[in-house]
Amino acid sequence: MFQEKSWLAVAEVRRQCSAMTDFRTQARLAETAMREVFEPTPLQRNAHLSQRFEAEIYLKREDLTPVRSYKLRGAFNAMRKVLKADPTRDLFVCASAGNHAQGVAYMCKYFGVRGVIFMPVTTPQQKIFKTKVFGEGAIEVRLVGDYFDDTLKAAQTYCAEKGGTFLSPFDDADVIEGQASVAVEIMQQLGGVPDHVILPVGGGGLASGVTEFFGPKPQFTLVEPAGGASLRAALSAGAPVTLPRVDGFVDGAAVARIGEKTFEHLAGTDPKRVISAPEDRICATMLEMLNVEGIVLEPAGALAVDALADVTDQIKGKTVVCVTSGGNFDFERLPEVKERAQRYSGVKKYFILRLPQRPGALKEFLNILGPEDDIARFEYLKKSARNFGSVLIGIETKAPENFAALFAALDAAGMTYTDITNDEMLAQFLI
């Protein structure tokens, strides 16, 4: 019995090794084929981050593909394989509000096939426009549903009715294989396997492909937005689960449910290697990369860089690769990003102040402000009592510790105030 179990164990190891070898071979073939479409994205050592974290930090710039995200890779590989098996296939369908749509559109034009891309009605016009530009006459955009679930259902129904090929954004073996080409390029550009790789996780396609290709040799850190931690939930439950609520701010990675196929690759991940990044902290990272490095990253594209702060002790002296997964950032969102970054760093706060309705009351408050305090917002709310009025105030300052002095002065003056900076409900309606 012991010998039989040992033989079975050896057979399983051999099967897994054979499957991994085949996956790596296919990923390399996919990467080679991609060279007909676009050049490898740069692997750049970042001096600023390397000095800050005392490590050799490299950025794999997936934000510099022709569509400014890695999604082009999976779409290319999936479509390439379908057309190789059946050159008569002419219709490809997908549902996406962002990077996947643009990748599919680009590849429909390249392969000379028709594409129908379903997007929610609420999709920003900028994303719709860019998708049409990349498709350049090869694709049709259909706006259906207020929520993505409705959009997805409509796309799948249409695809089945028309006999098209549905292209999943992540939960597809060929898509995962295509995303693994990122790892192929890293090895070629670095001349070997890095010590540590940091990957963003949404549906899991990129993380599945890269971890599968590299195997156990590098240490991995997988990072997902705190408001869409579907991998962490799946690891806890032992299977993919649907999150009851998702914060859509990190729209490129805020996925309610990790893919079934992608979770097969990621199920063995140590939960300690999965980081949930706060959305406001991601905003601070985006601003830092923009202001210091001149690199434009979308929220999901900044996830890997943002996670460096969580693994500082693990990466000192190591060679680290952060995959910056996308740079499709709408600059109309910049004020919101700056706002959230300031609140995270503690240099901006909002509070409701109760002021007596008498001459000189406002002047008394203004005299309390420090030399580095600036009023960013001042708005009277409805009166809470006959002789008092409530005021919504936003204060910006140079250093977070200035607020301790301000609140101490307010307390000494007997003024009543409530800090609402981190109150999600009030902030949603008032800020």
N, C-alpha and C positions, 0 to 999 in steps of 0.2 A: 504493500500500500504506500509506504514511504517513497519507494522508488518511482511509483506511478505518479504521485503528486509532484515529485521533483522533476520528472520528465515533462509533466504538464506545465509546470512553472517555467522551465527552460523554453518550451515551445511558445508560450505566451510572450516571453521576452523577445524571442526571435521574430515573432509576428509583429510586435510593436516596433522593433528596430527596422524591419522590412517596410512597414507602413511609413515610418518617419523618413527613411531613405527615399521612398517613392515620392513623398510630399516635397522633400527638398529638391528632388530632381525636377518635379513639375513646376515648383516655384522658380527655379533657375531658368527653365524653358520659358515661363511666362515673362520673366524679367528681360530675357534676350529678345523676345518678340516685341516687347514694349518699345524697344529702341527704334522701331520703325515709326513710332508715334511721337515720342518725346524723349528728351535727354534725362539722365539720372538727376535727381534733385541733389543739391549740394549737401555735404556733411561738413559743417563749419565749426571750428573751435571758437568758442566765445570767451574772449579774454575777461570781460566783466564778470560773468558768472563763475569762471574758473577761479578768479582771484577771490571772489566773495565766498565761495564754498570750499576753497582749498582743494580743488580737484581739477582734472582735465575734463571740462564740460564741452561736449559737442552737440550741436543742434542739427537734426536731420530735417531739412527745410521742405517738408511736404506742402507748405504754404506757397511754394514756388513752382508747382506743376502748372501746366497751361490753364487749369481751372481752379488753381489756388487751393487744392486739397488732394489728399491721397485717394479719394473716392474714384478717381479716374482709373486707377489700377484694377480694382475689382470689376468695374464695369467692362473694361477692356478684356480681361481674361474670360469673364463669363460669356460675353458676346463672341469672342474669338472661338471658343470651344463649341458653342451652339452652331455657328456658321460653318465650322470645319466639319461637324457631323452632318449638317444639312444646309448646304449653300442656298437652298430656296427659301429659307426662313426670312421673312421680310418685315415682320412687325414685332417691335419690342415695347413693353409697357412697364412703367414704374410709378410709384407714388412717393413723392418727396417734396419737402418745402425748402430744400437747400442744396448741399454739396452733391448728394447722390444724383439729383435731377440734372445738375450741370455736367457731371461726369457722363451720365447716360446720353445727354444731348450731344456732347462732344464726340462720343464714340459712334452715335448714329450717323453723324455727318461723315466721320472717317470711314466707316464700313459701307456707307451708301445705302442704309436701310431706313425704314420708317420708324419713328418713335412717337408714342403718345404718353405724355407725362402729366399725371394727375397731381395737382397741388391744392392745398386748402384755399378757400376763398380769402382767408385772412393773410395769405402770403404777401409780404411787402413787394411793391412794384419793382424795386431794384432787383430782387431775386428772380422774378418772372422775366424781366428784361434780359438779364444775363444768361438765363437758361435758353431763351430764344436766340440770343446772339451766338452762343456756343453751338446750338443746333443748326442755325443758319438755313432754315427752310426744310430741314430733314425731319423736324419734330413738330408736334402739335401740343400745346399746353391746354389742359382742361382744368378749370377751377371748380372744385366740387367739395362741399362740406365745410362747416366751421371748424371741425376738429379732425385731426389726422386719422383717427380710426374710421371716420366716415369716408375720407378720401381714399384710404387703403382699400376699404370694401368695394368702393366704386371702381377702382382700378382693377382689382382682381376679377370682379364681375365682367367688366368690359373685356379683359384679356381672355377670359374663358369663352365668352360669346364670339369673339373674333378669331380665336385660335392663335393668339399671339404668344410670345414668350415673356413671362413676367421676370423682371430683374429685381431680386431682393437687395436692399442696401447692405445687408451684412449676413443674413442667415442662409448662406448658400456656399457649398463646398468650393466652387470655382471662384467665387468672390473672395473667400478666405485665402485661397491659394494665390490670387492676384495681389492681395494686400501683403502677403509674405515677401513679395518682391522688394519691399522696403528693407527687410533684413538682408536680402541678397546684396543689395547695394551698400548697406552699412559695412558688411564684411569686406567687400571689394575695396571700398574707399578707405577703411580703417586698416586694412591689411590683417584682419583677424577679428576675433570676438571681443567686444567690450566687456569690462568688468560688471557694468551695471547699465540696464536699459529701463527708461521710464516711458510708459505708454499711456495715452488716454484711452478710456473705455466708454463707449456708448452702447451700441448693440453688440460689440465684441469682435467684429470682423478683423480689425487691425491687430488687436491684442492676440487673438487666436492665431493669426497667420505668423506674426513675428515670434511669439513664444514657441510655436510648433517648429518653426524653422531652426531657431537657435538651440532648442533643447534645454537641458538643465545647466549648461555651463555658466552663462551670465546670471547675475542676480537681477530679478525683475521687480519693479514697483509699478503697479497698475493704479491709475487715478481716475476717479469719476466724480462728477459734480455732486455735492451733498444733497441737492434737491432731486437727484435722479440716480441714486445708488442701487441700481438694479443688480449688478454683479454681487455686491455685498449681501443683498437680500437673498439671492439665489444660493450663494455659498452657505448661508445660515440655514436655509430650508432644505438644501440638498438637491434642489431642482429650480428651474426658472419660475419666478412668481411675478405677478403683476402688481406694481406699486400702486397704492390707492391714490397717491397724489404726486405730481411731478412739477418741479419748478422749471419752467421753460426758458429761463434766461440763457443757459448754456445750450442753445438750441441744437448745436451739432453733436451733443452727447447726452442730452436729457432724454433718456429712453426709459419707458415704464417697465419694459420686460426684456431681459437679455435673451438673445436668440437661442433656440434649442440646439442647433448645430454648433454655435460658438461656445455654448456652455459645456459641450462635450470636450472641447479643448481646454477649457478654463476651470473645470470642476475640481481639479487637484490643486488649485492655487491656495497657498497659505493665506488665510484672511488677514494676517498681519502685514501682508504685502499689498493690500488693497487700501488705498487712501480715499477718503471723501473730502474733497476740497470745497471750502465755503465759497459761495458765489461772490461775495464782496471781496474776499482775498484774491480771487481770480482777477477781478477788476483792477486791483492794485498791481498785479503782475503784468496785465496788459498795458497799463500806463507806463510802468517801468521799462518794458521792452520797447515801447513806442518812443518815450522821451530819451532813454539812454542809448538804445541801439538802433532806433529808427526802423524797427521791425513791426509791421502791422499784423497782429494776430487776432482771430476771432476768439470768443470765450473758450470754445473747445480746443482751439489751437494752442492756447496758453496753459492748458492743464498740466502737461508734463513739466514745464518750467516752474509752474507754481508749486508742484510737489517737491521740488528740491529742498524747500524749507523744512519738510517733514522727514527727510532722510539725511540731514547734514552729517550726523555722526557715522552713518553707514558708507558715505562716499568719499571721505577725506583721503586724498592720495590716489583715488581710483580714476579709471577712464569711464566716463559716463556719457551715454547718448540719450538725449531727450528728443522725442519725435514731436515736432511742432506740426500738428495735423492739418491746419487750415488757416487761411488768412482772408476769408470772405467776410470782412467786417464792414458794416454799413455805418459810416461816420455820423449819421443822424443819431446813432446810439451813444456817441461819445459823451454827451452831457450826463447821461445816466451812469455810464461807466465811471466817470470822474466822481460823481456824487457817491456811488457805492464804495469806491476806493477810499475816499476821504472819511466816510463813516467807519470803514474797517480800520483804518490807521489811527482813528481817534482824534482827528483834527477838525471834525465837523460834527456838531450835535444839534438836535432839535428838542425844544422843550416848550411846554405850555406854561406861561407865566400869568399869575392872577394879579392884576394891577388895580389899585383903587381909582375910581373915576373922579379924580380931582386934579387941579392944576399942579404941575411940578412932579407928578408921580413918574412920568416917563423920563424926565430929566434925571431923577434920582437913579433910575435903572441904568441909564446911559453912563452916568458917572462911575458906576460900579465896574463897567467893562475895562479890561486891561489894555495896555498899549498894542498888543498883538491880536486882540479880538476884533472881529469884523462881523457886522450884521449882514447875513446873506439872505435872510427872509424875515419879514415882519408883517403879520397879518392879524387884524382883530377878528376874533370869533364872537359868537353870540354871548351876551352877558350871562354870567352864572348867578349873579345876584344884582340887586338894584344899584348898589354902590361900587360894584367891582366888575371888571371886564376881563375876559380871557384873551391872551395874545399868543399866537403861534410864532415862535422865534427860532430862526436858524442862525447859528454862530459858527464862523470859521476862525481858526486860530493857527499859529505857527507850530505849536507843539502840544501834544495831548495833555501834558501835565498842567497846562494853563487852565484847563477846565476845573481842576481841583481848587485852584485859587478863586475862580469865578463863583463856583457854587458855595465856597466858604463865605465869600463876601455877600452873596444873596441870603444865606442863612443868618449872617450877622445883622443884616438889614431887616430881617423878619419877613422877607418876601416868599410867597408860596409859589412853587414851581414843580413841574413833573417832567422828567427826562423821558421822551418818547422815541429816542433814536432807534432803539432795538425792539420797539413794539411793532411787530409786523402788521397787525390789523390797523392800528392808527396810522402807521407810515404809509400803508397802501392808499388810504383815503385822504390824508392830510399832506403827505410829502410827495 
